[in-house]
Amino acid sequence: MRGPFPVLTRRTLLAATAVSPALLSPPLLARPGAMLTGANLIEDPAAPFGSGKARESFRLLAEAGANMVALIPFFWQAHAADPNLVRGSALPRDRLRRGVRDAVDAGLQVLVKPHVWVPERWAGSVVFTDESAWRQWFAAYEAALLECAETAQETGAVAFSIGTELEQTSARPEWIPLIEKVRRVFAGQLTYVAHNAAEAERVGFWDRLDIVSISTYPPLGTATDRHGWRAAMERELGALRRLADRHGKPAWLGEIGLRSARGATRKPWESAEERAAPADPGLQRDVLQMWFDIARAHAIEAAFVWRWLSDPAGGGIQDTDFTIQNKPAQDLLGTR
């Protein structure tokens, strides 16, 4: 995951899980052989969900050709070894509710995809050295996650991620009962977004979920080394497809992205705050075009670009961040 803001038809779950028969979720719709496309959409403070600006941004995302959107509630902890995780003020329950409804009203299918925000670090740095801290962290995480899952259910989301890029936690046994609890409140498709194919191989609970997902930002080499781009993408997507096939699951790209900045292919995860560079929207479009092409070749069922903002004026040709709005790359969402 990059920084949050500047810095298939649904299978029946009732027979196999403890989901209440009263829980119903919209079917996940896709044409056979067509990849679902969408974006991770971040709430801009200038355009909060439920506002006219946010509704316009959802409409423009759908108009660009997207049929899905990932909405991201941020949980927060002070540092990587702090077990006192909190729900935080970034997309609380009422605004998440408005966001899902705005997206559904725009004709988009919704994945609710919580992230853990660790200042100046990332979710993959979360780790503890004693069992009491692990128990405390998972208890706090469970409370925040179940609140989001309940909101996703009541507002019509079709999919829910139990976590994103928590690579030092994904071997923990606490995930199994947590997945069962999420099943009781959310009837749609469940996934976890692993940090690239390497973490995905280590995850031990794919059989408890419906979809195998990764985020991936591998080094691609120079801006002109298209053979290097392709080799890196083939490694990640080939590994994802093989893993998903072993488990008999669909494969999703929960995040792919590139800044529209010169030299961004060397370190695709690097933010605008970490490195200043002139704008290069053409490079962003070319790289994302190749990601989409190779994803289709590997029959990846869905791909979400990082990112889109709730402000309809976000991005633009001179912007050098990951946002694809108002740049050539946004047109890729309409290709199937």
Buried (B, 14 or more C-beta within 10 A) or exposed (E): BBBBEEEBEBEEBEEEBEBEEEBBBBBBEBEEEEBBBBBBBBBBEEBBBBBEBBBBBBBBBBEBBBBBBBBBBBBBBEEBBBBEBEBBEBBBEEBBBBBBBBBBEBEBBBBBBBBBBBEEEBBBBBBBEEEEBBEBBBEBBBEBBBBBBBBBBBBBBBBBBBBBBBBBBBEBEBBEEBBEBBBBBBBBBBBBBBBBBEBBBEBEBBEBBBBBBBBBBBEBBEBEBBEBBBEBBEBBBBBBBEBBEEBEBBBBBBBBBBBBBBBBBEBBBBBBEEBEBEBBBEBBBBBBBBBBEBBBEBBBBBBBBBBBBBBBBBBEEEBBBBBBBBBBBBEBBEEB
